[in-house]
Amino acid sequence: MIAAIRGAITIEANNEEDIKLATIELVDTIYKENNLVSEEIISLIFSVTKDITAANPAKFFRENFATDIPLFCVQEAEMEKAIPLCIRVIIHCEKTKKQTKHIYLRRAMELRPDLK
C-alpha cells in the first residue's frame, strides 16, 4: 500500500537556522508519530511560502534523515490570509492510510483545526 502523510510548521524568521531546526522538528515528529523509517519513504515534496528564501528544507532532510530518497521543493501559491513563513511537506510512503497521522506544528495548526 502507498499512503501520503502531510505536515507543516512555521518559522519565526527567514534564516537558515530557523529553517533547519523547523524542518528537523517537523520530519522527526512525523517519523515518530507514524512509526516511519526512511526505507518506507518513496518520495517527499516540500513547499514553502514565498517569504522563505534563506534555505531549502530538502537540504536539511537530506543532511539529517536520508540521502537516497527523491526530494523536491516548490514555492506555495500566494494566497490572501495565508500563514506566513510556513514549510509544508507531503511524504509518499509504504503505509496504509489508517496507519498515517498528519502533523501540523506551531501556527501551521491553524491550517488543520480538525486534527487538534
C-alpha positions as CSV (number, residue, x, y, z in Angstrom):
1,M,0.0,0.0,0.0
2,I,1.0,3.6,-0.6
3,A,-0.1,6.5,1.6
4,A,0.7,10.2,1.9
5,I,1.5,11.9,5.2
6,R,1.0,15.7,5.3
7,G,2.7,18.1,7.7
8,A,3.5,21.7,8.2
9,I,5.4,24.0,10.6
10,T,6.1,27.7,10.8
11,I,9.3,29.5,11.5
12,E,10.0,32.7,13.4
13,A,12.3,34.3,10.8
14,N,13.6,33.7,7.3
15,N,17.1,32.4,8.2
16,E,18.9,29.2,7.6
17,E,19.0,28.1,11.3
18,D,15.2,28.5,11.8
19,I,14.5,26.6,8.5
20,K,16.9,23.8,9.5
21,L,15.5,23.4,13.1
22,A,11.9,23.6,11.9
23,T,12.5,21.0,9.2
24,I,14.2,18.6,11.6
25,E,11.4,19.1,14.2
26,L,8.6,18.5,11.6
27,V,10.2,15.5,10.0
28,D,11.3,14.0,13.3
29,T,7.7,14.3,14.7
30,I,6.3,12.8,11.5
31,Y,8.7,9.8,11.8
32,K,7.9,9.3,15.5
33,E,4.1,9.7,15.3
34,N,3.8,7.4,12.2
35,N,6.4,4.8,13.2
36,L,8.1,5.7,9.9
37,V,11.6,4.7,8.8
38,S,13.4,6.1,5.8
39,E,13.2,2.8,4.0
40,E,9.4,3.2,3.8
41,I,9.6,6.6,2.1
42,I,9.1,6.6,-1.7
43,S,9.4,10.4,-2.2
44,L,9.0,13.7,-0.4
45,I,7.9,17.1,-1.5
46,F,8.4,20.3,0.5
47,S,6.7,23.6,-0.2
48,V,7.5,26.9,1.3
49,T,5.7,30.3,1.4
50,K,7.3,32.9,-0.8
51,D,8.8,34.7,2.3
52,I,11.1,31.7,2.9
53,T,14.2,32.2,0.8
54,A,17.2,31.6,3.1
55,A,17.5,27.9,2.6
56,N,15.8,24.8,1.1
57,P,14.2,22.4,3.6
58,A,15.0,19.5,1.4
59,K,18.7,20.2,2.1
60,F,18.2,19.6,5.8
61,F,16.2,16.5,5.2
62,R,19.0,15.0,3.1
63,E,21.6,16.0,5.7
64,N,19.7,14.6,8.7
65,F,17.5,11.8,7.6
66,A,18.3,10.1,4.3
67,T,20.3,10.7,1.1
68,D,18.7,8.2,-1.2
69,I,15.1,9.5,-1.3
70,P,13.8,11.6,-4.2
71,L,13.1,15.1,-2.9
72,F,11.5,18.2,-4.4
73,C,10.8,21.7,-3.1
74,V,8.4,24.2,-4.5
75,Q,7.0,27.6,-3.6
76,E,3.4,27.7,-2.4
77,A,0.9,29.7,-4.4
78,E,0.4,33.1,-2.9
79,M,-3.0,33.3,-1.2
80,E,-4.8,36.0,0.8
81,K,-4.7,35.4,4.5
82,A,-2.0,32.6,4.1
83,I,0.0,31.8,7.1
84,P,3.4,33.4,6.6
85,L,6.8,31.6,7.0
86,C,5.3,28.2,6.6
87,I,7.0,25.0,5.5
88,R,4.8,22.1,4.3
89,V,5.6,18.6,3.4
90,I,3.9,15.6,1.8
91,I,5.6,12.2,2.3
92,H,4.7,9.3,0.0
93,C,5.4,6.1,1.9
94,E,4.7,2.4,2.2
95,K,1.9,2.5,4.8
96,T,-1.8,2.2,4.8
97,K,-4.0,5.3,5.1
98,K,-5.2,4.1,8.5
99,Q,-1.5,4.0,9.7
100,T,-0.9,7.6,8.9
101,K,-1.1,10.7,11.1
102,H,-0.8,14.2,9.7
103,I,1.4,16.6,11.7
104,Y,0.8,20.3,12.0
105,L,3.0,22.3,14.4
106,R,3.2,25.9,15.7
107,R,1.0,28.3,13.7
108,A,0.5,25.7,11.0
109,M,-2.0,24.0,13.3
110,E,-4.4,26.8,12.0
111,L,-4.4,25.0,8.6
112,R,-6.0,21.9,10.1
113,P,-8.1,22.6,13.1
114,D,-9.8,19.3,12.6
115,L,-6.7,17.5,13.6
116,K,-6.4,19.0,17.1
